[in-house]
Amino acid sequence: TGNDGRLYLLEAGTLGGADHHTPMYVTAKYSAAGTGGGLSTWEDDAGTRWIAASVVGGPTGSLTFTSNGPAPTGSIVAFKLVDANGQLRLAPAWRSPPPPFRR
């Protein structure tokens, strides 16, 4: 994840390409800059790779996720790793409901 509210997909064998500055793919903004949090990844039984990222505050940017209601205080967003004509991409998949308030 970058401090600019995006995810960067890198090739494990050549991080950042030949110049070490070129990611395979960069998502559009999904979170406000400087508010990035943790990441998690898993592979489901069908072999699909998922990436989950925490979002602080409300949704930001142009990405559309399957929504589970408004999340003005934060959420978890999930991306699915897909092959688009031979190029790997992170497709926005879903956004969690807002966390419960604690008093």
Protein Blocks (a to p, Z undefined) as FASTA:
>chain_A
ZZeopacdddfklggijnopacfbdcddfbdehiaccddddddfkopacdddddehjded
jbdcddebjafkbccdddddddeehiacdddfbdcddddddZZ
